[in-house]
Amino acid sequence: MRITRGAKRFSWALPLAGLLAVLTMALASCGKPVAKATATFFWAQYDGVTEDYRASLEAAFNKVDPNNQIDIVSVPWDQLHDKLTTALAGGAPPDISIIGTRWLLEFYGEKQLADPTLYVGKDTLADIIPGTKEGVVNGKLMGIPVAAGARFLAINNSLATDVPQTMEDLEKDAIAANKPPDHYGLIMPGKKNTELTDFAYYFYAAGGDFFAKNPDGSFGKSTVNSDAGVQALTFMNKLANVDKVVQPGYLAQTRMEAHPVFYAGKAAYVMIGAWVDSAMKQAGSTFPVTYAQIPGFAGHPSTPLIITDSIAFFSGGKALPTAGKFIDFWYKPEWKGKFDQLAGFPPVTESASSLPAFNTPMYKAMGVAAQHAKGWPLIATWDQCQDAIWDAISKVYLGQATPKAALDAAAAQIDKINNIQ
């Protein structure tokens, strides 16, 4: 009987043991850690953005979800492009990187970019100010704006108080304020250099675009010689050589050489960017300033120039969904707003724009400007195109060609550069 009962107990225990084994295996399987996804982010070093901020941002995101982590790799700006190209060539790209927006063309042409809208949340994308979305390639957003500076009008109120509503008003105001050699109506850089900003101010103000657009979103023929281009260059030449309201020696001055005339209190109006505040402080400027919008010509809205840096997603990245989660986290106003404040840029998001740090006259003017700003055309040959346009501008300033003839020649040269018949 004892054996029989023992046998019964043993036979009953077998299925129980099997069940326990199965449960134990199931529990062990359920308790197995989920593989972590770590996204790599090449972080460009901006003046003013501290290492403490970078480390705090990384730690804060990594604390939220142990299965989605970010590795923020700090890189000096002047080394970033080389580091990126080396990583891409070696088959070990970051998931995301800050880039100069124009680099998108290079990486897009080499099929190295991923579509950021597949990974960044819809609410985040909707919060980004439309005018900052310069990173559009072939009609598609390929770069998330990270830093953007729209240009605006600064007015030296010791020489002028009127806020012009049109370019024609600006001309009248500049003439009224012009009292050479004591002071001048308007700053105008006129030396050929790598920047075409001042022409863009007037060209966009006339409703101009540098290129026609093809149905697929790509660029077509040059339209720099459009009515808008001719109006802009004619007006610039009139200000400089007929009205003579610009600073002396403008033909030998770049932006960096011309703007100190304004900082010294010797010019009434200048079209400029966010650096004006710190530059004036460094120069010891004491005159009161009003910040306003760069006006359009009569019949055209204000359309200022905006210059941006972007975040690119790379198709060879190993944790792109995690990178998208990180962007959603970072672009919350408490984090992205602080970055913008440290870097000295106006916010690229609507939510950060309302933060107290940006409640200053300059930031308010820049915020308004960003709403209807326009960037440079994203075309790989842009440096050569700018060179052709600068040659046209210089010929007009020197009286060697009319605006129409000079811009017709520039447009033909640009179409040749881009192999467009």
HUQUI-V995379 format. One record per run of one state. SS is the DSSP state (alpha for helix, beta for strand, coil for the rest). FROM is the first residue (numbers start at 0). TO is the last residue. Records with the same first field share a line. If there is no record, write none. Layout:
BEGIN
SS = FROM-TO, FROM-TO
END
This chain:
BEGIN
coil = 0-0, 31-35, 44-49, 64-66, 75-75, 89-94, 100-101, 109-111, 114-114, 118-120, 128-128, 132-134, 137-138, 141-142, 150-150, 156-164, 177-177, 179-181, 186-195, 205-209, 213-217, 222-225, 242-244, 246-248, 252-253, 263-265, 272-274, 283-287, 292-294, 296-303, 314-318, 330-331, 343-344, 346-347, 353-354, 358-359, 371-372, 374-380, 397-401, 417-420
alpha = 1-30, 50-63, 76-88, 102-108, 115-117, 121-126, 129-131, 166-176, 196-204, 226-241, 249-251, 254-262, 275-282, 319-329, 332-342, 349-352, 355-357, 360-370, 381-396, 402-416
beta = 36-43, 67-74, 95-99, 112-113, 127-127, 135-136, 139-140, 143-149, 151-155, 165-165, 178-178, 182-185, 210-212, 218-221, 245-245, 266-271, 288-291, 295-295, 304-313, 345-345, 348-348, 373-373
END
